[in-house]
Amino acid sequence: AEFLPLPVGQGLAGTVAAAGSLLAIEDAPADPMCIFPREARESGIGSYLGAAVRSDGAIIGVVEAHTSKPHSWQPDQQRALEAAAVIIAELVKTTDARGDRLKVESAYLGLSEALQRLRSRDEVLEAAVEVLGHALGVSRALIVEFGEQGEPKPVEQEYRLESVKSASGTV
């Protein structure tokens, strides 16, 4: 009840959905694309970052991040959100094929709520790998990061079943 439906192309997420491109706004309530600036401020939206979620060439959603105060989004943050959009699209496609969509949507809602409480990059990555592991129903899910020269770094974030040996620390 607290959200008003807006046509695609209006508002911040609607603009991302219509254009299909990343939108990074340092001061969201002050931006002319923000239709409800007072409500945005009251909801704690200071800055906005949104990326289109595409599946088979069609935009099926928008994944977004907010900060409570105006914030300049760095290129690595923008790339991370775009990568998350690609992962979400693949998960939606896979779960649609398997019929597990409700399970995955519930997991994403849980991740969304958890992300609001997380403060560090490592906490966000740990929550993401945990939710994705559960949502996919896999025995192991992990995040592989790469250094500046493209070399893989040791695994730090991992979801695994108790019966599976940990890959933590391996490259």
Secondary structure, 3 states (H helix, E strand, C coil): CCCCCCCCCCHHHHHHHHHCCCEEECCHHHCCCCCCHHHHHHCCCCEEEEEEEEECCEEEEEEEEEECCCCCCCHHHHHHHHHHHHHHHHHHHHHHHHCCHHHHHHHHHHHHHHHCCCCCHHHHHHHHHHHHHHHHCCCEEECCCECCCCCECCCCCEEECCCCCCCCCCC
